[in-house]
């Protein structure tokens, strides 16, 4: 399975991504496992918490949905999801 997800830190920064292993990916975002020091989540310190996820059967489907969520409408969807 593949996942598209949104995470948020204490500064209310939001990151949208996709992965095949959500648990490991969250550990990388939070610095528990090695990650690139130039990544968005490394530069924006804090504890990143999962706020939204969707599951897909194929990589192609998850990449398509990630692109949708990174659009203006997708980001508005995530923000409204957080408020509710």
C-alpha positions, 0 to 999 in steps of 0.5 A, spaced: 500 500 500 501 507 498 500 513 502 499 520 501 499 524 508 499 531 511 503 533 517 504 539 521 508 542 526 508 547 532 509 553 528 503 550 523 507 549 517 504 543 513 508 538 509 504 534 504 508 527 501 507 520 499 510 514 501 510 506 502 511 506 509 508 511 513 511 509 520 518 510 517 517 516 514 514 520 520 520 517 524 524 521 518 520 527 519 521 527 526 529 526 526 528 519 529 531 516 523 537 519 518 534 524 514 537 529 509 539 536 513 536 540 507 529 537 507 523 542 508 521 538 515 529 538 517 529 546 516 522 547 520 524 544 526 519 541 531 515 535 532 511 533 526 504 530 527 500 526 522 494 530 521 491 527 514 492 520 510 489 516 504 491 509 502 492 507 495 494 501 491 498 503 486 504 508 486 501 512 480 494 513 484 498 516 490 502 520 486 496 523 482 493 525 489 499 528 492 499 533 486 492 534 487 493 536 495 499 540 493 495 544 489 491 551 491 484 547 492 488 541 495 491 545 500 485 549 502 482 542 503 487 540 508 486 547 512 478 546 512 480 538 514 484 541 520 479 546 522 473 541 523 
